[in-house]
Amino acid sequence: MSAGELLERSLAYSLGSVAGTKAVSLGRATPCAGWNLEELLCHLDDSLDALTRG
């Protein structure tokens, strides 16, 4: 499997995992110490923007 295919599968899994997220859930804790769900999703969005630009 190529790196592009792996990234595509990872993104599809991630999007499926958060597709049903409600706004009231954004303040919930995550396994990442000190990050709530909203902060983690914003970080993910920033990281994907950087990959896109790259």
CORMO-V432912 format. One line per field, one symbol per residue. ss: DSSP state (2 for helix, 1 for strand, 0 for the rest). psi: psi as a letter, one per 20 degrees, with the letter a starting at -180 (. if undefined). A space follows every 50 residues. Layout:
ss->???
psi->???
//
This chain:
ss->00222222222222222200002220001000000122222222222222 2220
psi->prhggggghggggghhhjhjpqhiihiqqriopjprgggghgggggghgg hgh.
//
